[in-house]
């Protein structure tokens, strides 16, 4: 149940808007009330006293990705770890913050926290379907304190399609390799000050992996959303938006990979032990927002939100009382019996639970999050200086109910047969968090200087009821994190900026004595903005006092949600962004966009950790899953009604365990370089057709060994698309 105080406050704001400001006719004004939390546009980004990227709808349409990993890869400072080839559950990291299920970055949809339970269980098992996006914002540096709770790396704001001010109809159809299909439609109806947007989306694939003995390896996602916008006729511009959404997924997805030898022979193979793996989920949301501009210098944004997410994931989880599946796949010769059972060429032996009985666990979870937030922006003059004062407050609650049920299965003639043994729950708990967050920032302009002071404060209360052990644990965290950023316009085209801030990521609920993850983050950069060419070069450094590792269901020898300290860590690197456009003739235009990130991350302490992703760590060891080099080059050629878009992506090999010396000496992912091609033909103002080729060279590399064996990126796919707009 949502706390009544924020609800009453929200109603007071609405009554104030009508009672004080209501008039019969809106004056003729060009004031536009923008409901965007972080940056807004590339124009406002160019003067940001910190680093941030705004990816607009035109850029998103060039390749028409339905995979958030691919979209995010265009942003410097961001690295991704692919998992299933379709981006169903993205792993996104920013500037050293772990990419593991995007749990150390702040994820938002239209300025509202969108993770299933951002405080209690921040792993992003749900994310906005990328086909619905109208734009993407990524904020790094001191300004990220406006978008907590996870600020050690940065924030990602997913902006969905707005309700337009005219009637429209858009239909988009895509189909191609591996049974892939993506069908979407958006209908907008406008009647005076009211506008209604209805969106429907269905996409899926039969999957590119081949299950031994046959079987499904694909997925299907359905998504329906309704937005209603009302702009009442008042003396000050204001807007009410109600958003209602429902999404569901049914995927035959698994964590089980291959041995390296089997990967080299057939990277798209799946073992028989994964034949029962299935992920099902439902997501419901209700978001209410109000924004009003008072005169020319004061703006209020009010949001009330509710999200509910349910998932059930039956998946291979190793052997009951047997060897670790990861060990089996690393050295199949030492575990021939267990390997034979995984592959399905060896039947389980009744009574021999050591190597024979396969653990299929249903990770059943229910999440909910709800809250209220108010953001105030005021422009004023004080002592001859221009100030943009921002104040924000948010009350948030979220919770997760975990019921992880273990079942044992025997391999028999290549099929998994339930052993009829009733076993207790692996995990049975309920976690709840309530948090009050407040931020204040002041952006001061004087001649060519812009100075941004800010501070974020969070008061967090969490609890966990462990029903297996009949234990209740509670904790409280109070965090205050300041930041400062500076921007200097050197010439009309050239500027420099820098900043420092304290980043944090809260510890989980009920973690008595556990400290939050904290870091001191610095950045220094130069930015050039010209008519044909623009870009920026940024050096960054993050010093972590207390790196946290969080146990997930796929980790071994730990309890889900258990946290481990990695001590002091240093991350430093370099980001480069450049883009330009050139018109060679009246018909031929060329645009290019280059992003590159260099990262160096290492532990500053030696220790032995029970966390399976760390283990024995020596001073100076590099962190896992942080690539040294990540880059992407997008080139577009437009001639008349034709457009040719090339995206070349590169991600360097990554360690999967801490270490020093050659990466190849220990468990690691492989360097992946791939090219995507899009050819677009505009037929007329209503129709366009597009040919999309993903992974043109059909490159197959190991993108992860965790949790159970080598898994591949998606192979080459050829897609055809038709777009209609009325």
C-alpha positions as CSV (number, residue, x, y, z in Angstrom):
1,X,0.0,0.0,0.0
2,X,1.4,3.4,-0.9
3,X,2.1,5.8,1.9
4,X,-0.9,8.2,2.2
5,X,1.2,11.4,2.8
6,X,2.7,11.5,-0.7
7,X,-0.7,10.8,-2.2
8,X,-2.3,13.7,-0.3
9,X,0.6,16.0,-1.3
10,X,0.1,15.0,-4.9
11,X,-3.6,15.9,-4.7
12,X,-2.8,19.2,-3.1
13,X,-0.6,20.1,-6.1
14,X,-3.4,19.3,-8.5
15,X,-5.9,21.4,-6.5
16,X,-3.5,24.3,-6.4
17,X,-3.1,24.1,-10.1
18,X,-6.8,24.3,-10.8
19,X,-7.9,26.7,-8.1
20,X,-5.2,29.3,-8.4
21,X,-4.2,29.2,-12.1
22,X,-7.4,28.1,-13.9
23,X,-8.6,30.6,-16.5
24,X,-10.8,30.3,-19.6
25,X,-8.1,30.6,-22.2
26,X,-4.4,29.9,-22.4
27,X,-2.3,32.9,-23.4
28,X,-0.3,32.9,-26.6
29,X,3.1,31.6,-25.4
30,X,5.9,29.5,-26.7
31,X,6.7,28.0,-23.3
32,X,7.1,24.3,-23.6
33,X,7.0,22.2,-20.4
34,X,9.5,19.3,-20.9
35,X,9.0,16.1,-18.8
36,X,12.5,14.8,-19.1
37,X,14.6,14.2,-16.0
38,X,18.2,14.2,-17.0
39,X,19.5,16.0,-20.1
40,X,16.7,16.8,-22.5
41,X,18.3,17.4,-25.9
42,X,21.8,17.4,-27.5
43,X,21.7,21.2,-27.3
44,X,21.3,21.2,-23.5
45,X,23.8,18.4,-23.2
46,X,26.5,20.5,-24.9
47,X,26.6,22.9,-21.9
48,X,26.3,20.2,-19.2
49,X,28.9,20.6,-16.4
50,X,29.6,16.9,-16.7
51,X,29.3,14.1,-19.2
52,X,26.1,12.7,-20.7
53,X,24.8,11.3,-24.0
54,X,21.4,11.8,-25.5
55,X,20.5,9.3,-28.3
56,X,17.5,10.6,-30.2
57,X,14.8,8.8,-32.2
58,X,16.6,9.4,-35.5
59,X,19.7,7.5,-34.2
60,X,17.6,4.7,-32.8
61,X,15.8,4.2,-36.2
62,X,19.0,3.7,-38.2
63,X,19.4,0.1,-37.1
64,X,16.0,-0.5,-35.4
65,X,17.5,-2.6,-32.6
66,X,15.2,-4.5,-30.3
67,X,18.2,-5.2,-28.0
68,X,19.1,-2.7,-25.3
69,X,22.6,-4.0,-25.2
70,X,23.1,-3.0,-28.8
71,X,21.6,0.5,-28.2
72,X,23.7,1.2,-25.1
73,X,26.9,0.1,-26.8
74,X,26.9,3.3,-28.8
75,X,27.6,5.3,-25.6
76,X,31.2,5.8,-24.4
77,X,31.8,4.7,-20.9
78,X,29.2,2.0,-21.2
79,X,30.0,-1.7,-21.7
80,X,27.7,-4.6,-21.9
81,X,27.9,-8.3,-21.3
82,X,25.7,-10.2,-23.7
83,X,23.9,-13.3,-22.5
84,X,21.2,-14.7,-24.7
85,X,21.9,-13.0,-28.0
86,X,18.6,-11.0,-27.9
87,X,19.1,-8.8,-24.9
88,X,16.2,-10.2,-23.0
89,X,17.9,-9.5,-19.7
90,X,20.6,-6.8,-20.3
91,X,23.9,-6.6,-18.5
92,X,25.0,-2.9,-18.6
93,X,27.9,-1.3,-16.7
94,X,29.2,2.2,-16.6
95,X,32.7,3.3,-15.7
96,X,33.6,0.3,-13.7
97,X,30.3,-0.4,-12.1
98,X,29.6,-4.1,-12.6
99,X,27.5,-5.0,-15.6
100,X,26.0,-8.0,-13.8
101,X,22.3,-7.7,-14.5
102,X,22.6,-3.9,-14.6
103,X,22.3,-3.9,-10.8
104,X,24.8,-1.1,-10.1
105,X,23.3,1.6,-12.4
106,X,20.1,3.6,-12.0
107,X,17.5,2.4,-14.6
108,X,14.5,4.7,-15.3
109,X,11.6,4.8,-17.7
110,X,10.5,8.4,-18.3
111,X,12.2,9.5,-15.2
112,X,10.7,6.8,-12.9
113,X,12.7,3.9,-11.4
114,X,11.8,0.9,-13.6
115,X,13.8,-2.0,-12.1
116,X,11.6,-4.7,-10.4
117,X,12.8,-3.7,-6.9
118,X,15.6,-1.1,-7.3
119,X,16.5,-1.2,-3.6
120,X,15.5,-4.6,-2.3
121,X,16.6,-6.6,-5.4
122,X,18.2,-4.3,-8.1
123,X,19.0,-7.0,-10.6
124,X,17.1,-6.0,-13.8
125,X,15.2,-9.0,-14.8
126,X,12.7,-6.6,-16.4
127,X,13.5,-3.7,-18.7
128,X,11.4,-1.6,-21.0
129,X,11.1,-3.3,-24.4
130,X,13.6,-1.3,-26.6
131,X,11.2,-1.3,-29.6
132,X,9.1,1.2,-27.6
133,X,11.9,3.7,-27.1
134,X,11.7,7.2,-28.5
135,X,15.1,8.3,-27.0
136,X,17.8,7.2,-24.5
137,X,19.7,9.3,-22.0
138,X,22.9,8.3,-20.2
139,X,24.3,10.5,-17.5
140,X,27.7,10.2,-15.9
141,X,29.6,12.6,-13.7
142,X,28.5,14.9,-10.9
143,X,25.0,15.5,-12.3
144,X,24.1,11.9,-11.7
145,X,23.3,12.7,-8.1
146,X,19.9,13.7,-9.3
147,X,19.1,10.2,-10.3
148,X,19.8,7.7,-7.5
149,X,19.9,5.3,-5.7
150,X,22.8,3.7,-7.7
151,X,25.3,6.5,-8.6
152,X,28.7,4.8,-8.6
153,X,28.6,4.5,-12.4
154,X,25.7,6.5,-13.9
155,X,22.1,6.5,-14.9
156,X,20.1,5.4,-17.9
157,X,16.8,7.0,-18.7
158,X,14.6,5.1,-21.2
159,X,12.2,7.6,-22.9
160,X,9.1,6.1,-24.4
161,X,7.0,7.5,-27.2
162,X,5.2,10.7,-26.2
163,X,1.6,11.5,-27.0
164,X,1.8,13.7,-30.1
165,X,-0.3,16.7,-30.7
166,X,-1.9,15.4,-33.9
167,X,-3.7,12.2,-35.0
168,X,-1.3,9.6,-36.3
169,X,-1.0,5.9,-37.0
170,X,2.2,4.0,-37.2
171,X,2.6,0.3,-38.1
172,X,5.9,-1.5,-38.2
173,X,6.5,-5.1,-39.4
174,X,9.9,-6.9,-39.2
175,X,10.6,-10.6,-40.0
176,X,13.6,-12.7,-40.8
177,X,16.1,-15.3,-39.7
178,X,15.4,-17.9,-37.0
179,X,11.7,-17.1,-37.1
180,X,12.2,-13.6,-35.8
181,X,9.3,-11.3,-36.0
182,X,8.5,-7.8,-34.5
183,X,5.0,-6.4,-35.0
184,X,4.2,-3.0,-33.5
185,X,1.5,-0.4,-33.9
186,X,0.8,3.0,-32.4
187,X,-2.4,5.0,-32.7
188,X,-2.8,8.6,-31.5
189,X,-6.1,10.4,-31.3
190,X,-6.2,14.1,-30.3
191,X,-9.3,16.0,-29.3
192,X,-8.7,19.5,-28.2
193,X,-6.6,19.4,-25.1
194,X,-6.8,15.6,-24.8
195,X,-4.5,13.1,-26.5
196,X,-4.6,9.3,-26.3
197,X,-1.8,7.0,-27.4
198,X,-2.4,3.2,-27.7
199,X,0.6,1.0,-28.5
200,X,0.8,-2.7,-29.1
201,X,4.0,-4.8,-29.6
202,X,4.7,-8.4,-30.2
203,X,8.1,-9.8,-31.0
204,X,9.9,-13.1,-30.7
205,X,11.9,-15.8,-32.3
206,X,12.1,-19.5,-32.4
207,X,15.7,-19.1,-31.3
208,X,19.1,-19.6,-33.0
209,X,20.3,-22.3,-30.6
210,X,19.8,-26.0,-31.5
211,X,18.7,-28.2,-28.6
212,X,20.0,-31.8,-28.8
213,X,17.1,-34.1,-29.6
214,X,15.0,-31.1,-30.7
215,X,12.9,-28.6,-28.7
216,X,12.1,-24.9,-28.4
217,X,14.9,-22.4,-27.7
218,X,13.0,-19.2,-28.6
219,X,10.9,-16.5,-26.9
220,X,7.8,-14.4,-27.4
221,X,7.1,-11.0,-25.8
222,X,3.9,-9.0,-25.8
223,X,3.5,-5.4,-24.7
224,X,0.4,-3.2,-24.6
225,X,0.5,0.5,-23.3
226,X,-2.0,3.3,-23.0
227,X,-1.0,6.9,-22.5
228,X,-3.5,9.8,-21.9
229,X,-2.4,13.4,-22.0
230,X,-4.4,16.4,-20.9
231,X,-3.3,20.0,-21.3
232,X,-5.9,22.1,-19.4
233,X,-6.5,25.7,-20.5
234,X,-4.8,27.6,-17.7
235,X,-2.7,30.7,-17.5
236,X,0.4,28.6,-17.0
237,X,1.3,25.7,-19.3
238,X,0.7,22.4,-17.6
239,X,0.3,18.8,-18.6
240,X,-1.2,15.6,-17.0
241,X,-0.1,12.2,-18.3
242,X,-1.4,8.8,-17.2
243,X,0.4,5.7,-18.4
244,X,-0.9,2.2,-18.1
245,X,1.1,-0.8,-19.3
246,X,1.1,-4.6,-19.4
247,X,4.0,-6.8,-20.7
248,X,4.5,-10.6,-20.7
249,X,7.3,-12.9,-21.8
250,X,7.6,-16.6,-22.4
251,X,11.1,-17.7,-23.2
252,X,12.8,-21.1,-23.4
253,X,16.0,-19.6,-22.1
254,X,18.8,-21.2,-20.1
255,X,22.0,-20.5,-18.2
256,X,23.6,-23.7,-19.4
257,X,26.3,-23.3,-21.9
258,X,28.9,-25.6,-23.5
259,X,32.4,-26.8,-22.9
260,X,35.0,-24.8,-24.9
261,X,35.7,-27.9,-27.1
262,X,32.0,-28.3,-28.0
263,X,31.7,-24.5,-28.6
264,X,34.4,-24.7,-31.2
265,X,32.5,-27.4,-33.1
266,X,29.0,-25.9,-32.8
267,X,28.6,-22.7,-30.8
268,X,24.8,-22.7,-31.1
269,X,24.4,-26.1,-29.6
270,X,22.3,-26.7,-26.4
271,X,22.7,-29.8,-24.2
272,X,19.7,-32.0,-23.4
273,X,20.0,-31.1,-19.7
274,X,18.5,-27.7,-20.5
275,X,15.4,-29.0,-22.2
276,X,13.0,-28.0,-19.4
277,X,14.3,-24.5,-18.9
278,X,11.6,-21.8,-19.3
279,X,11.2,-18.2,-18.2
280,X,7.8,-16.7,-17.8
281,X,7.0,-13.2,-16.6
282,X,4.3,-10.5,-16.4
283,X,4.8,-6.8,-15.8
284,X,2.1,-4.2,-14.9
285,X,2.6,-0.5,-14.4
286,X,0.6,2.6,-13.6
287,X,2.4,6.0,-13.8
288,X,0.7,9.4,-13.2
289,X,2.6,12.6,-13.9
290,X,1.9,16.3,-13.8
291,X,4.2,19.1,-14.9
292,X,3.5,22.8,-14.7
293,X,5.5,25.9,-15.5
294,X,4.7,29.0,-13.3
295,X,5.6,32.2,-15.2
296,X,8.9,31.8,-16.9
297,X,11.1,30.7,-14.1
298,X,9.5,27.9,-12.0
299,X,8.6,24.4,-12.9
300,X,7.1,21.6,-10.9
301,X,7.2,17.9,-11.9
302,X,5.1,15.4,-9.9
303,X,5.0,11.7,-10.4
304,X,3.1,8.9,-8.8
305,X,4.1,5.4,-9.9
306,X,3.3,1.7,-9.3
307,X,5.1,-1.3,-10.9
308,X,4.4,-5.0,-10.4
309,X,6.5,-7.8,-11.8
310,X,6.1,-11.6,-11.6
311,X,8.5,-14.2,-12.9
312,X,8.9,-17.9,-12.8
313,X,12.1,-19.4,-14.2
314,X,12.5,-23.2,-14.3
315,X,16.2,-23.6,-15.1
316,X,19.1,-26.0,-14.9
317,X,21.0,-25.3,-11.7
318,X,23.7,-28.1,-11.7
319,X,23.7,-31.4,-9.9
320,X,22.1,-32.3,-6.6
321,X,25.0,-33.2,-4.3
322,X,27.3,-33.5,-7.3
323,X,30.2,-31.5,-8.9
324,X,29.8,-27.9,-9.9
325,X,28.5,-27.6,-13.4
326,X,31.1,-25.0,-14.2
327,X,33.9,-27.4,-13.1
328,X,32.4,-30.2,-15.3
329,X,32.4,-28.0,-18.4
330,X,35.9,-26.6,-17.8
331,X,37.4,-30.1,-17.5
332,X,35.0,-32.6,-19.1
333,X,37.7,-35.3,-19.0
334,X,37.8,-35.2,-15.2
335,X,34.0,-35.5,-14.9
336,X,33.1,-37.9,-17.7
337,X,30.0,-39.3,-16.0
338,X,28.6,-35.9,-15.1
339,X,29.4,-34.6,-18.6
340,X,27.7,-37.5,-20.2
341,X,24.5,-36.9,-18.2
342,X,24.5,-33.2,-19.2
343,X,24.8,-34.1,-22.9
344,X,22.2,-36.9,-22.5
345,X,24.4,-39.8,-23.7
346,X,24.5,-41.3,-20.2
347,X,21.4,-42.3,-18.2
348,X,21.2,-41.3,-14.6
349,X,21.7,-44.2,-12.2
350,X,18.9,-44.4,-9.6
351,X,20.4,-43.9,-6.1
352,X,23.6,-42.4,-7.5
353,X,22.8,-38.7,-6.6
354,X,26.5,-37.7,-6.8
355,X,26.6,-37.4,-10.6
356,X,23.2,-38.3,-11.8
357,X,20.4,-36.2,-10.4
358,X,20.0,-32.9,-12.2
359,X,18.8,-29.8,-10.2
360,X,16.0,-28.0,-12.0
361,X,15.0,-25.0,-9.7
362,X,11.9,-22.8,-10.3
363,X,13.1,-19.3,-9.3
364,X,9.7,-18.0,-8.5
365,X,9.6,-14.3,-7.6
366,X,7.1,-11.5,-7.1
367,X,8.3,-7.9,-7.1
368,X,6.5,-4.6,-6.6
369,X,7.7,-1.0,-6.4
370,X,5.7,2.2,-5.8
371,X,6.4,5.8,-4.9
372,X,6.0,9.5,-5.3
373,X,8.5,12.1,-6.5
374,X,8.5,15.8,-6.9
375,X,11.1,17.8,-8.8
376,X,11.2,21.6,-8.7
377,X,13.3,23.7,-11.1
378,X,13.6,27.5,-10.6
379,X,15.6,30.0,-12.7
380,X,16.5,33.3,-11.0
381,X,19.1,36.0,-10.7
382,X,21.1,36.6,-7.5
383,X,24.1,38.8,-7.0
384,X,24.4,39.3,-10.7
385,X,24.6,35.5,-11.3
386,X,22.1,33.2,-13.1
387,X,21.0,30.3,-11.0
388,X,19.1,27.1,-12.0
389,X,18.1,25.7,-8.6
390,X,16.8,22.1,-8.6
391,X,15.2,20.4,-5.6
392,X,13.8,16.8,-5.7
393,X,12.2,14.5,-3.2
394,X,11.1,10.9,-3.6
395,X,9.4,8.5,-1.3
396,X,9.8,4.9,-2.5
397,X,8.9,1.4,-1.4
398,X,9.7,-1.9,-3.0
399,X,9.7,-5.5,-2.1
400,X,10.5,-9.0,-3.4
401,X,9.0,-12.4,-2.5
402,X,11.3,-15.3,-3.3
403,X,10.1,-18.9,-3.5
404,X,12.8,-21.1,-5.1
405,X,11.6,-24.7,-5.4
406,X,14.0,-27.5,-6.1
407,X,13.1,-30.5,-8.2
408,X,15.3,-33.5,-9.1
409,X,15.3,-35.0,-12.6
410,X,16.9,-38.1,-14.0
411,X,18.3,-38.3,-17.5
412,X,16.7,-41.3,-19.2
413,X,17.2,-42.0,-23.0
414,X,17.9,-38.3,-23.6
415,X,14.9,-37.0,-21.6
416,X,14.5,-35.6,-18.2
417,X,12.2,-37.6,-15.9
418,X,11.0,-36.2,-12.5
419,X,12.3,-38.4,-9.7
420,X,9.1,-37.9,-7.5
421,X,11.1,-36.8,-4.5
422,X,9.6,-33.8,-2.6
423,X,12.3,-31.5,-1.5
424,X,12.2,-28.3,0.6
425,X,12.4,-24.8,-0.8
426,X,16.0,-23.6,-1.5
427,X,14.9,-20.0,-0.8
428,X,11.8,-18.7,0.9
429,X,12.0,-15.1,2.0
430,X,10.4,-11.7,1.8
431,X,12.5,-8.5,1.5
432,X,11.1,-4.9,1.8
433,X,12.7,-1.5,1.6
434,X,11.4,2.0,2.1
435,X,13.5,5.0,1.2
436,X,13.3,8.8,1.3
437,X,15.6,10.5,-1.1
438,X,16.4,14.2,-1.4
439,X,18.6,16.1,-3.8
440,X,19.5,19.8,-4.1
441,X,21.6,21.3,-6.9
442,X,22.4,24.8,-8.0
443,X,23.7,25.5,-11.5
444,X,25.3,28.9,-11.5
445,X,26.3,30.8,-14.7
446,X,28.7,33.7,-14.9
447,X,29.9,34.9,-18.3
448,X,31.6,31.8,-19.8
449,X,31.6,29.8,-16.6
450,X,29.0,27.3,-15.3
451,X,29.3,25.8,-11.8
452,X,27.1,23.1,-10.5
453,X,26.9,22.3,-6.7
454,X,24.8,19.4,-5.5
455,X,24.1,16.9,-2.8
456,X,22.0,13.8,-2.5
457,X,20.7,12.3,0.7
458,X,19.1,8.9,1.2
459,X,17.5,7.5,4.3
460,X,16.9,3.8,3.7
461,X,15.2,1.2,5.9
462,X,15.2,-2.5,4.9
463,X,14.1,-5.8,6.3
464,X,14.2,-9.5,5.3
465,X,12.0,-12.3,6.6
466,X,13.7,-15.6,6.1
467,X,10.9,-18.2,6.4
468,X,13.3,-21.2,6.2
469,X,15.2,-20.1,9.3
470,X,12.4,-18.1,10.9
471,X,14.7,-15.1,11.2
472,X,13.9,-11.4,10.7
473,X,16.7,-9.0,9.9
474,X,16.5,-5.2,9.7
475,X,18.9,-2.5,8.8
476,X,19.0,1.3,8.2
477,X,21.3,3.3,5.9
478,X,21.8,7.0,5.8
479,X,23.9,8.3,3.0
480,X,24.8,11.9,2.1
481,X,26.8,12.4,-1.2
482,X,27.9,15.7,-2.5
483,X,29.2,16.7,-5.9
484,X,30.6,19.6,-7.9
485,X,31.0,20.2,-11.6
486,X,32.5,23.0,-13.6
487,X,32.1,24.0,-17.3
488,X,34.1,26.8,-19.1
489,X,33.2,27.9,-22.6
490,X,36.7,28.8,-24.1
491,X,35.5,29.7,-27.6
492,X,32.2,29.5,-29.5
493,X,33.1,25.9,-30.3
494,X,35.4,24.7,-27.6
495,X,34.8,24.1,-23.9
496,X,36.3,22.3,-21.0
497,X,34.7,20.7,-17.9
498,X,35.5,18.7,-14.8
499,X,34.0,17.5,-11.6
500,X,34.1,15.3,-8.6
501,X,31.3,13.6,-6.6
502,X,30.7,10.8,-4.2
503,X,28.9,7.8,-5.7
504,X,27.1,5.1,-3.8
505,X,25.1,1.9,-4.2
506,X,23.1,0.9,-1.2
507,X,23.6,-2.4,0.6
508,X,20.6,-4.8,0.4
509,X,17.8,-4.9,3.0
510,X,18.5,-6.7,6.3
511,X,22.3,-6.6,5.8
512,X,23.3,-5.9,9.4
513,X,26.6,-4.1,9.5
514,X,27.0,-4.1,5.8
515,X,28.3,-0.8,4.4
516,X,27.0,0.7,1.2
517,X,29.3,0.7,-1.8
518,X,30.9,4.1,-2.0
519,X,33.3,5.7,-4.5
520,X,34.9,9.1,-5.1
521,X,34.5,9.8,-8.9
522,X,36.4,12.3,-10.9
523,X,36.2,13.4,-14.6
524,X,38.0,16.0,-16.7
525,X,37.2,16.6,-20.3
526,X,37.1,18.9,-23.3
527,X,34.2,19.3,-25.7
528,X,34.1,20.7,-29.3
529,X,30.8,21.6,-31.0
530,X,31.0,22.8,-34.6
531,X,28.7,23.0,-37.5
532,X,29.9,19.8,-39.1
533,X,32.0,18.1,-36.4
534,X,31.6,17.7,-32.7
535,X,33.1,15.5,-30.0
536,X,34.5,15.2,-26.5
537,X,37.4,13.6,-24.8
538,X,37.1,12.7,-21.1
539,X,39.4,11.2,-18.5
540,X,37.7,9.5,-15.5
541,X,38.7,7.9,-12.3
542,X,36.7,6.1,-9.5
543,X,38.1,5.1,-6.2
544,X,35.9,2.6,-4.4
545,X,36.2,2.3,-0.6
546,X,34.0,-0.7,-0.4
547,X,33.2,-2.6,-3.6
548,X,30.2,-4.9,-3.0
549,X,29.6,-8.2,-4.7
550,X,26.0,-9.5,-4.5
551,X,25.1,-13.2,-4.8
552,X,22.6,-14.2,-7.4
553,X,20.8,-17.5,-7.9
554,X,23.3,-18.4,-10.6
555,X,26.3,-18.0,-8.2
556,X,27.5,-21.0,-6.1
557,X,28.2,-21.5,-2.4
558,X,26.3,-18.4,-1.3
559,X,22.8,-17.3,-0.3
560,X,20.8,-15.2,-2.7
561,X,21.2,-11.5,-1.9
562,X,24.3,-12.2,0.3
563,X,26.9,-9.5,-0.1
564,X,30.6,-9.6,-0.1
565,X,33.2,-6.8,0.3
566,X,35.9,-6.4,-2.3
567,X,37.6,-3.7,-0.4
568,X,39.3,-0.8,-2.2
569,X,39.2,-0.7,-6.0
570,X,40.5,1.8,-8.5
571,X,39.0,2.3,-11.9
572,X,40.3,4.8,-14.4
573,X,40.0,5.3,-18.1
574,X,39.4,7.5,-21.1
575,X,36.3,8.1,-23.2
576,X,36.1,9.6,-26.7
577,X,33.1,10.6,-28.7
578,X,33.1,12.2,-32.1
579,X,30.4,12.7,-34.7
580,X,30.0,14.7,-37.9
581,X,28.0,15.2,-41.0
582,X,29.1,16.3,-44.5
583,X,27.0,17.1,-47.6
584,X,29.1,16.3,-50.7
585,X,26.4,16.9,-53.3
586,X,22.7,17.9,-53.3
587,X,21.9,14.2,-53.1
588,X,24.8,12.6,-51.1
589,X,25.2,13.1,-47.3
590,X,27.6,11.2,-45.1
591,X,27.3,11.1,-41.3
592,X,29.6,9.3,-38.9
593,X,29.7,8.7,-35.1
594,X,32.6,7.2,-33.2
595,X,32.6,6.1,-29.6
596,X,35.6,4.6,-27.7
597,X,36.3,3.7,-24.0
598,X,39.5,2.6,-22.4
599,X,39.3,1.1,-18.9
600,X,41.8,0.0,-16.3
601,X,40.3,-1.5,-13.1
602,X,42.2,-3.3,-10.3
603,X,41.9,-4.3,-6.7
604,X,43.9,-2.4,-4.2
605,X,43.8,-5.1,-1.5
606,X,44.6,-8.9,-1.2
607,X,42.0,-11.1,0.2
608,X,40.2,-14.5,0.0
609,X,36.5,-14.2,-0.8
610,X,33.7,-16.7,-0.7
611,X,32.1,-14.9,-3.6
612,X,32.5,-17.2,-6.6
613,X,33.2,-14.3,-9.0
614,X,36.3,-13.3,-6.9
615,X,37.8,-16.1,-4.9
616,X,41.5,-15.5,-4.2
617,X,42.4,-11.8,-5.0
618,X,45.9,-10.4,-5.0
619,X,46.8,-6.7,-4.9
620,X,46.8,-5.3,-8.4
621,X,44.6,-8.0,-9.9
622,X,42.2,-6.7,-12.6
623,X,38.5,-6.9,-12.0
624,X,36.4,-9.4,-14.0
625,X,34.0,-8.3,-16.8
626,X,35.6,-4.9,-17.5
627,X,37.0,-4.8,-21.0
628,X,40.1,-2.7,-21.6
629,X,38.8,-1.5,-25.0
630,X,35.3,-0.9,-26.2
631,X,34.4,1.0,-29.4
632,X,31.8,1.5,-32.0
633,X,31.8,3.3,-35.4
634,X,28.5,4.2,-37.1
635,X,28.7,5.5,-40.7
636,X,25.6,6.5,-42.7
637,X,25.4,7.3,-46.5
638,X,22.2,9.0,-47.6
639,X,21.5,9.5,-51.3
640,X,18.0,10.6,-52.3
641,X,15.5,8.0,-51.1
642,X,18.3,5.5,-50.1
643,X,20.2,5.2,-46.8
644,X,23.0,2.8,-46.0
645,X,24.0,2.5,-42.3
646,X,27.0,0.5,-41.0
647,X,27.6,-0.2,-37.3
648,X,31.0,-1.7,-36.5
649,X,31.2,-2.8,-32.8
650,X,34.3,-4.0,-30.9
651,X,34.6,-5.3,-27.4
652,X,37.9,-6.5,-26.1
653,X,38.3,-9.9,-24.2
654,X,37.4,-9.8,-20.6
655,X,38.6,-11.6,-17.5
656,X,35.9,-13.7,-15.8
657,X,38.0,-14.1,-12.6
658,X,40.4,-11.6,-11.1
659,X,44.0,-11.8,-12.2
660,X,47.1,-10.3,-13.7
661,X,49.2,-11.1,-16.7
662,X,47.8,-12.4,-20.0
663,X,44.0,-12.7,-20.0
664,X,44.2,-15.9,-21.9
665,X,45.8,-17.7,-19.0
666,X,42.6,-17.9,-17.0
667,X,38.8,-18.0,-17.6
668,X,37.9,-15.2,-20.0
669,X,35.5,-14.1,-22.7
670,X,36.7,-13.6,-26.3
671,X,37.3,-10.4,-28.3
672,X,34.2,-9.7,-30.4
673,X,34.1,-7.5,-33.4
674,X,31.0,-7.5,-35.6
675,X,29.3,-5.4,-38.3
676,X,25.6,-4.6,-38.7
677,X,24.1,-3.2,-41.9
678,X,20.9,-1.4,-42.6
679,X,19.7,-0.4,-46.0
680,X,16.6,1.8,-46.0
681,X,14.5,2.9,-49.0
682,X,11.9,5.6,-48.5
683,X,9.0,5.0,-50.9
684,X,7.0,8.1,-50.0
685,X,6.0,10.1,-46.9
686,X,4.0,7.1,-45.6
687,X,6.1,4.0,-46.5
688,X,9.6,2.9,-46.0
689,X,11.3,-0.5,-46.4
690,X,14.5,-1.7,-44.8
691,X,16.9,-4.6,-45.0
692,X,18.7,-5.3,-41.8
693,X,21.7,-7.7,-41.5
694,X,23.0,-8.4,-38.0
695,X,26.5,-9.7,-37.6
696,X,27.3,-9.6,-41.3
697,X,30.4,-11.8,-40.9
698,X,28.6,-14.4,-38.8
699,X,31.3,-14.2,-36.1
700,X,30.8,-16.6,-33.2
701,X,32.7,-15.8,-29.9
702,X,32.4,-16.8,-26.3
703,X,30.6,-13.9,-24.6
704,X,30.4,-15.6,-21.1
705,X,31.4,-18.7,-19.2
706,X,29.1,-17.8,-16.3
707,X,27.3,-19.3,-14.7
708,X,27.5,-22.7,-16.5
709,X,29.8,-22.9,-19.6
710,X,30.5,-21.0,-22.8
711,X,27.7,-19.2,-24.5
712,X,27.7,-17.4,-27.9
713,X,26.7,-14.1,-29.3
714,X,23.8,-14.2,-31.9
715,X,24.8,-15.5,-35.3
716,X,24.1,-13.7,-38.6
717,X,20.5,-12.7,-39.1
718,X,18.8,-11.2,-42.1
719,X,15.6,-9.2,-41.5
720,X,13.2,-7.3,-43.6
721,X,11.2,-4.4,-42.3
722,X,8.2,-2.4,-43.6
723,X,7.2,0.9,-41.9
724,X,3.9,2.8,-42.4
725,X,3.1,6.2,-41.0
726,X,-0.1,8.2,-41.5
